[in-house]
Amino acid sequence: MAGGYGGYNYRCKKCGYSGALVVEFDDDITPEEERELQKEYREEVQEYEQKRRSLFWIIMALIFIGVILFVRF
């Protein structure tokens, strides 16, 4: 264990990561490359959120069908 003050723990609401908040950067990246990386990251986040939304509605539909079948019998 490292000595000294470790700082606050960060918890990401999207992915569930819990730990130190570390900001990394590379001086060798040009602004154009940085914009491209940011664009890729935004696209990945949008894909992840879309999958979560789809899964949510599938689960809700299954619960709804289950409730209807339970009430019917």
RATA-V971906 format. One record per residue. SS is DSSP state (A for helix, B for strand, O for the rest). PHI is phi in whole degrees, 0 to 359 (none if undefined). NEAR is the number of other C-alpha atoms within 8 Angstrom. Layout:
ss:SS phi:PHI near:NEAR
ss:SS phi:PHI near:NEAR
//
This chain:
ss:O phi:none near:2
ss:O phi:285 near:3
ss:O phi:278 near:4
ss:O phi:94 near:4
ss:O phi:273 near:4
ss:O phi:275 near:5
ss:O phi:87 near:5
ss:O phi:276 near:6
ss:O phi:271 near:8
ss:B phi:256 near:9
ss:B phi:232 near:8
ss:O phi:278 near:8
ss:O phi:285 near:6
ss:O phi:273 near:4
ss:O phi:254 near:5
ss:O phi:88 near:7
ss:O phi:301 near:8
ss:B phi:227 near:8
ss:B phi:162 near:7
ss:O phi:290 near:9
ss:O phi:271 near:7
ss:O phi:242 near:4
ss:O phi:257 near:4
ss:O phi:249 near:4
ss:O phi:211 near:4
ss:O phi:236 near:5
ss:O phi:292 near:5
ss:O phi:280 near:4
ss:O phi:277 near:7
ss:O phi:280 near:7
ss:A phi:303 near:6
ss:A phi:294 near:6
ss:A phi:295 near:8
ss:A phi:296 near:9
ss:A phi:297 near:8
ss:A phi:295 near:8
ss:A phi:296 near:8
ss:A phi:295 near:8
ss:A phi:297 near:8
ss:A phi:299 near:8
ss:A phi:297 near:8
ss:A phi:300 near:8
ss:A phi:296 near:8
ss:A phi:296 near:8
ss:A phi:296 near:8
ss:A phi:297 near:8
ss:A phi:299 near:8
ss:A phi:299 near:8
ss:A phi:294 near:8
ss:A phi:294 near:8
ss:A phi:296 near:8
ss:A phi:296 near:8
ss:A phi:298 near:8
ss:A phi:298 near:8
ss:A phi:298 near:8
ss:A phi:301 near:8
ss:A phi:290 near:8
ss:A phi:295 near:8
ss:A phi:296 near:8
ss:A phi:298 near:8
ss:A phi:295 near:8
ss:A phi:296 near:8
ss:A phi:296 near:8
ss:A phi:300 near:8
ss:A phi:297 near:8
ss:A phi:298 near:8
ss:A phi:295 near:8
ss:A phi:299 near:8
ss:A phi:294 near:8
ss:A phi:293 near:7
ss:A phi:291 near:6
ss:A phi:294 near:5
ss:O phi:264 near:4
//
